[in-house]
Amino acid sequence: MPTFIALLRGINVGTAKRLPMADLRALLTGLGYDGVTTLLNSGNAVFRAAQGTPQQHAAAISAAIAGQLGLQVPVIVKTAEELSAIVHGNPFDASTLDPSQLLVALVQEPSALVGLNPLATLVVLPEQCQVGRHAAYLHCAKGISESKAAQSLLGKSGKAGTAAVTTRNWATVLKLQALADVND
């Protein structure tokens, strides 16, 4: 069975949109997914499904969260292979960077990444930003809280056109990849 990674945007930040990971695991299991595992408290889940596309899973999960929990939450789903491509597509030497200062921006459809090109206008050296084939990568050399580009990406403007964008730091991306490899 193929392995998928679900990434929810904007939950458990402050007091709005609270979604306990036990509830997310139960919801995903109720949708018929197998091997459901969550990571951290920020809406990361790894699961297996016999059929369906990432887009179909994203829509089903988002609809179930709205219907069962009353929350409007954008959901991005990637296959284990897509996540691997995102990891291997990192243009920066991750071994020399603080993983908490490297943000990876993910969208459902890679074509939506062009909507992130304006981020480059907010980047101030020594920050670096590259939009790749599978994700966008933002190295916030002075920290995420000091970066205007990161704040734009993390805030309400974190959208590529009409497509939702979610971010994870490099450490979380690597942990998700390890979970996906175990689940595969």
N, C-alpha and C positions, 0 to 999 in steps of 0.2 A: 504494500500500500504506500502511495506517495506521502511524503512528509511536507507539511505546510507551516508557515510561520504567520501568525496574525499579530498586527501592530495597531493598537488603538491609539487614537490621537486625543490628547487633552483630558484624560481621566486622572482622578486622584491628585490633581494639582490644586492646592488650596482646599477650600471646602466644597467647591462645585463638582458636579459629576463624580460622585463617589461610587466606586465599583470594586467591592472586595474581590480578590482573586479567587476565593472559594466560589463565589457566585459566577464568575466568568468560567471557571472550570466546569461547574454544573451546567451552565448554559450551553457550552460547547459539547459536552457529553450528551445533553438532551437533543442536540442537533444531529447526533449520530456519529460524532467524531471519536476516534480511538486514540489512546495514548496521550491524552491531554495533559500538558505540563505548562505551568505558568512560571514566569521569571520576573522577579522584583514586584513592585506594586504599581507599575506604570503601564499595564496593559500589553504585556508580551505573552504570547501563548504559542506553543508548538503542538501540533496534532497531526494525526494521519486520517486520510479519507480515501475511500476506494475509488471515488470518481469526483468529477467536478473541476472547474478551473479556479484559479486564484480569484478572478473577478466574481464568479458565482459564490464562492465561499465568503468573500468580503461583503457582498450584498446580503447574504443570508445571516451572517453574524450581526451586521449593523441593524438589520430589520428585527432580529430576535432581541437585541439589546433595547431597541426602541419599544417593541411590543411587550416584552416581559418586565423590563426595568424602567421604562419611561425616560430613557436617556437617548439623546441624539448624539451618536458617536461615529465619526468617520473611522473606517476600518480599512487597512491595507493588508493584503495577504500576498505572501511570496512563497514560491516553492523553495525547497532546500537547495535546488540547483541555482535558482535566482539569487538566493542569499549568498551562496558560494561565489557567484559572479560579482556580487557587490563587494565582498571581502577582497577578492583578487583584483578588482578594478580600482582599489584605493591608490590614487596617484602619489601619495605621500609615503615616506619611509616611516611606517608606524612604529618601528623599533626605537626611533629617536624622539618620539612624541609622547607627551602625557596623554593617555587614552581618554581622560575626562575632558580634554581640550579639543578633541577631534569629533565633530558632529557629522553624522551621516544622515542626509535627507532622503527619504524614500517616498515614492509615489506609486500608485497602482500601475499606471501605464508609463513606460519609459518616455513616450512622446511628450508627456507633461513636464519633463525636466527642463525643456526650453523656457518654461515660465519662471525658472529659478535664475536665469542668466542675469536679471537686474541686481541680484545680490552682489555681484562684483563691484557695483558702484558704492556699496556700503563697506567694503573691505578696506581696512587700514593696515598698512604694513606694521608689524611682521605677520599679520594674518594672511592666510591663503585660502582661496576658494577655487574649486574646479568642479565643473558639471561633467560627469562621465556618462557612459552609455546606460548604466543601470541605476545610478544614484548620484547625488551631489555630495561633495565632501568639503567641509569648512573647518580649517584649522584655526582655532582661536588662541593664538600664542599667549595672549595676556589673560586668558580665561573667558569663559562663556558670558559671564555677567558684564564684562567690559566690552563686548563686541556688539556693535550696532547691527551687523549682519546676522549674528546669532539671535539677537533679540527680535529682529524682523522675522526670522525663520520660526522661532519658537512662539511668537505672539499671534494675534488674530490675523495678521497678514501672511501667515504661513500657509499660503495657498499658491498653487501654480495654475493660473487661470481659474477654472471652476473645480479643479482637482484638489483633493486634500493632500497635504504634505505632512508627514510626521518625521520626527528626528529621534535618533538614538546616538548615544556616545559610542565611541569605538569599543570600549570595554563591553558594553551591553551587546553590540553586534557580534563580537567574538563569542560571548556566552551563548547567544541564541544559535550561532552556528554549531557550537559544541553540542547543545541540546538536540538540534536537528540531526546531527551525525549519529547521536545515540539512538534517536527515535527511528532512524532510517533502517 
